[in-house]
Structures are given as structure tokens and as C-alpha cells.
């Protein structure tokens, strides 16, 4: 999505306040996640498939995050990945992913984070992503830029897909993974290389700070991409659904790329879906 237009003064102040709260809460959550690495993690539930797991730490961290946000702002709404959702009347809604990259966390493998975003009247206003393994803090405020550990960051200015390092991710549903693999077979020969981290939020942050040139994924949830999308957009990337027109999230998927590269990737991914992959969520047939 293009960088948002500047908010009115009062809303800009609110967005900064929400970003500051999100960072304080996310830092506390990151400490709890690191503590979870020091003991045996327990799988407590599954979601879209038997391999799409929830751990006891996911649930504990979401309770912590939602509790802290409600202590500070009890009238706000919350959408949490693990069910910690509630209605509100303030016009502010928090989108919380307590651990994005749970399978990585379960195995003690790098590639997981806590992601907290805030919307004001439906428009994304603030986002924070903290990667507990390295302690990196990504933060953005609408129309206020994006930072990594307090330093301004910018996406790469790539223009040629063939010279681009591209991140992607896969569904936990077997039939969708098979289709995504076929799509990847079309993309891979046409880019520099592919990276698969296992966290949509971190993939978007990697676009924001130039660790990859672009990122795409089918079938993502709002909490997966809310904070990361704002961070990438504020760092100069164009963030959209896979068709290049809609907002990122859910069946429309997500695409983040520099402005000079975005249209080329919309075309490339459309070709990939047409190459026998139109059963994917977000594909032309699925969107009809």
C-alpha cells in the first residue's frame, strides 16, 4: 500500500501514542517469549491443519498483550490470533499476533516475532514488530516513517525481478502448499533467489530494511501482516494484495515490493497463478 496521507494533528499525536504503547507492550511480550525458549514448549491446539500449531506460550503472551493494552486503553477493540478479541467503542482497534512464526519458536529456530498494530477508524496508524532472538525492534507511525532500533530504514530501490532476492511463505494446508509449490516453480527461475523465513511479519520488515527486495504470500491473516505492512509501506515499499489493487490480508494475500518493481511482480504472480495454480486463495478464479 502507498504511504498513508498525513493524519490530522490530533490523530498524528494519537498514532504516536499508540506506537509508544505498542512498543512497551511488545518489549514485555518479547521477554516472555525468550523465557519460553528456556523450557519445553507445549502444543495446546491446532488451527488450519495438524501442522499449524498453537503453543502454551502463544496463548500466555496473547493474554499478557491484551491485558496490558486493555489496562492502558479499556475502550479499544482487539483482534488477536489466539482468540483474545473484544469489541470497543473508541475507534481504535489493536491487531495482535503474539508469536508470528510459531513453528520456528516451537523448534527453537530463528524466525519468530511479536507483532502489534493499531488502527484508528479503520486506517492503520501504528505498528511494532519485535524479533526476540536478536532483540530487533521495528516500528512505524502512519506518515511518520519506519525505524529499526530507532534508526530510519528504507526499502531497496530494485527494478529488475531477475536481480531480486524474494521472500515467500506457504500455507499449512497440504493442497494449498502443493499449488504454492507449482507457483514457486514459475517464480524461481525469474528471480535472483527465494528465502523462506516462516514469519510474514518479519518478511515485511525484511523488505522494509532491505534484507530482501520483495515478499509475496497467499492466504495470510490480518494479524500476520498488519504491523509489518505499515512498516514496509513507511519504508517506501508498495504493499498490496497480490492483484496489486486491494489491501493486503486474508484470501487476497500480500505483496510488498519497491514501487519500480511492484507492477512487475503483480504480472509475474498473475502468470504463476495462471500456470495451473488457480486454486490458490487470492488467485483470479478464487477472487471471482
C-alpha positions in Angstrom: 0.0 0.0 0.0 1.3 3.5 -0.7 2.3 5.5 2.3 -0.8 6.9 4.0 -1.7 10.6 3.7 -0.7 12.6 6.8 -3.2 12.4 9.7 -4.7 15.5 11.2 -2.7 16.8 14.1 -4.8 15.2 16.8 -4.7 11.8 15.1 -1.0 12.1 14.4 -0.5 12.6 18.1 -2.7 9.6 18.8 -0.8 7.4 16.3 2.4 8.3 18.1 0.9 7.5 21.5 -0.4 4.1 20.2 3.1 3.3 18.7 4.7 4.0 22.0 2.3 1.8 23.9 2.7 -1.0 21.3 6.4 -0.9 21.8 6.3 -1.0 25.6 3.9 -4.0 25.5 5.8 -5.8 22.7 9.0 -5.5 24.6 7.4 -7.1 27.6 6.0 -9.8 25.4 9.4 -10.4 23.8 10.8 -11.1 27.3 8.1 -13.7 27.9 8.8 -15.3 24.5 12.6 -15.6 25.3 11.7 -17.2 28.7 9.6 -19.7 26.8 12.7 -20.7 24.8 14.3 -21.8 28.1 11.8 -24.6 28.8 9.9 -27.2 26.9 7.1 -25.7 24.7 3.7 -27.5 24.7 1.5 -27.7 21.7 -2.0 -26.9 23.1 -4.1 -26.7 19.9 -4.0 -26.8 16.1 -5.7 -24.5 13.6 -5.9 -24.8 9.8 -4.2 -28.2 9.8 -2.4 -30.7 12.2 0.9 -28.9 11.4 -0.5 -25.4 12.1 0.1 -25.3 15.9 -0.6 -23.1 18.9 1.7 -23.4 21.9 1.1 -22.6 25.6 3.5 -19.6 25.1 1.4 -18.2 22.2 -1.6 -18.2 24.5 0.2 -16.8 27.5 1.8 -14.0 25.5 -1.5 -13.0 23.9 -3.2 -12.8 27.4 -0.3 -10.6 28.5 -0.5 -8.3 25.5 -4.3 -8.0 25.5 -4.3 -7.4 29.3 -1.7 -4.7 29.1 -3.5 -2.9 26.2 -6.8 -3.0 28.0 -5.3 -1.7 31.2 -4.0 1.3 29.3 -6.9 1.7 26.9 -10.0 -0.2 28.1 -12.4 1.2 25.4 -10.3 -0.1 22.5 -11.2 -3.1 20.3 -8.8 -6.1 19.9 -8.4 -8.7 17.2 -6.0 -11.4 18.5 -4.8 -14.5 16.6 -5.4 -16.9 19.5 -8.9 -15.7 20.3 -8.1 -12.7 22.6 -10.6 -10.5 20.7 -13.1 -7.9 22.0 -15.3 -5.1 20.8 -14.6 -1.5 21.6 -16.1 1.9 21.2 -13.1 4.2 20.9 -12.4 3.9 17.2 -9.1 2.2 17.9 -8.6 -1.5 17.2 -5.4 -3.5 18.0 -4.3 -6.4 15.8 -2.1 -8.8 17.8 0.0 -11.7 16.8 1.7 -12.9 20.0 4.1 -15.2 18.1 4.3 -14.9 14.3 6.4 -17.9 13.3 5.1 -20.3 16.0 6.6 -23.4 14.3 10.0 -21.8 14.4 9.5 -20.9 18.0 8.4 -24.5 18.8 11.7 -25.8 17.4 13.8 -23.1 18.9 14.7 -21.9 15.3 15.2 -18.2 14.5 12.3 -16.6 12.6 9.6 -15.6 15.1 8.4 -12.3 16.5 5.6 -10.5 18.4 3.5 -8.1 16.2 1.2 -5.4 17.4 -0.6 -2.9 15.2 -3.2 -0.2 15.9 -5.9 1.0 13.5 -7.8 4.3 14.0 -11.2 4.4 12.4 -10.2 1.6 10.1 -6.9 3.1 8.9 -3.6 1.7 10.1 -1.9 4.1 12.4 1.0 2.4 14.2 2.9 -0.9 14.1 5.6 -2.6 16.1 7.4 -5.9 15.4 10.0 -7.2 17.8 12.2 -10.2 17.0 13.2 -11.7 20.3 16.1 -13.8 19.1 18.2 -10.7 18.1 16.2 -8.2 20.1 15.4 -6.1 17.0 12.6 -3.5 17.2 10.8 -2.4 14.1 8.4 0.5 14.5 6.3 2.7 12.2 3.7 5.5 12.6 1.5 6.4 9.6 3.1 9.2 7.6 6.0 9.2 10.2 8.4 6.8 8.6 9.8 3.4 9.8 12.7 2.6 12.1 14.8 -0.4 13.2 16.2 0.1 16.7 15.4 3.8 16.4 17.2 4.3 13.1 15.3 5.2 9.9 15.1 2.4 7.3 14.3 2.3 3.6 13.3 -0.5 1.2 15.7 -1.2 -1.7 15.1 0.6 -4.9 15.3 -2.5 -7.1 13.6 -2.5 -10.6 14.6 -5.8 -12.2 12.9 -9.0 -10.9 15.7 -11.1 -12.2 18.2 -9.4 -9.8 15.9 -9.6 -6.7 16.0 -11.6 -3.6 12.4 -12.6 -2.8 10.8 -13.8 0.4 7.7 -16.0 0.4 5.7 -18.3 2.7 3.4 -21.3 2.5 0.1 -22.4 3.8 -0.2 -25.2 6.3 -3.0 -26.9 4.2 -1.5 -29.7 2.1 -3.5 -29.0 -1.1 -2.6 -25.3 -0.9 1.1 -26.0 -0.3 1.1 -28.2 -3.5 -0.4 -25.3 -5.5 2.0 -22.8 -4.0 4.9 -25.0 -4.9 3.8 -25.1 -8.5 3.5 -21.3 -8.5 7.0 -21.1 -7.0 8.3 -23.2 -9.8 7.2 -20.4 -12.2 8.7 -17.6 -10.0 12.0 -19.1 -9.0 13.7 -19.1 -12.5 12.8 -15.5 -12.9 14.3 -14.0 -9.7 17.8 -14.0 -8.1 16.7 -16.4 -5.3 14.0 -17.2 -2.8 14.1 -17.0 1.0 11.5 -18.7 3.4 11.7 -17.4 6.9 8.4 -18.6 8.3 7.0 -15.3 9.6 5.0 -12.9 7.4 5.7 -10.0 9.8 9.4 -10.5 9.6 9.3 -10.9 5.8 7.7 -7.5 5.6 10.2 -6.0 8.0 13.0 -7.5 5.9 11.6 -5.7 2.8 11.5 -2.5 4.9 15.1 -2.7 5.8 16.4 -4.0 2.5 17.3 -7.6 3.6 15.1 -8.8 0.7 13.8 -6.9 -2.3 10.3 -8.2 -2.3 7.9 -10.5 -0.5 4.7 -12.3 -1.5 2.4 -14.8 0.1 -1.0 -16.3 -0.5 -3.6 -16.6 2.2 -2.4 -14.5 5.2 -4.4 -13.3 8.2 -4.9 -9.6 9.2 -2.8 -10.0 12.4 0.1 -11.6 10.3 0.6 -8.6 8.2 -0.9 -5.5 9.9 2.2 -4.1 11.7 4.6 -5.3 9.0 2.6 -3.8 6.2 2.7 -0.4 7.7 6.4 -0.7 8.5 7.2 -1.8 4.9 5.0 1.0 3.4 6.5 3.6 5.6 10.0 2.4 4.5 9.0 3.2 0.9 7.6 -0.2 -0.4 4.3 -0.6 -2.1 2.2 -3.1 -0.1 -1.0 -4.6 -1.6 -3.0 -7.7 -2.2 -1.5 -10.0 -4.8 -3.5 -8.4 -7.6 -1.9 -5.1 -6.9 -5.2 -3.3 -6.2 -6.7 -4.3 -2.9 -5.3 -4.1 0.7 -3.2 -7.0 1.9 -4.6 -9.8 4.0 -6.6 -13.0 4.0 -7.6 -14.6 0.7 -6.1 -11.6 -1.3 -2.7 -12.4 0.0 0.1 -9.9 0.3 2.8 -8.4 -2.0 5.4 -5.9 -0.8 8.0 -4.5 -3.3 9.6 -1.2 -4.3 7.5 1.0 -6.5 9.6 0.3 -9.6 9.3 -3.4 -9.0 5.7 -3.8 -7.8 3.9 -3.9 -11.1 6.4 -6.5 -12.5 5.7 -8.7 -9.5 1.9 -8.4 -9.9 2.4 -9.6 -13.5 4.8 -12.4 -12.5 2.5 -13.7 -9.8 -0.6 -13.5 -12.1 1.4 -15.6 -14.6 2.3 -18.1 -11.8 -1.3 -18.5 -10.8 -2.4 -18.9 -14.5 0.2 -21.7 -14.8 -2.0 -24.4 -13.4 -2.3 -22.8 -9.9 -5.7 -21.0 -10.0 -7.0 -23.0 -7.0 -4.9 -20.8 -4.7 -6.6 -18.3 -2.3 -6.2 -15.0 -3.9 -6.0 -16.4 -7.5 -8.2 -15.0 -10.2 -10.7 -17.8 -10.0 -10.8 -17.6 -6.2 -11.5 -13.9 -6.3 -14.3 -14.1 -8.8 
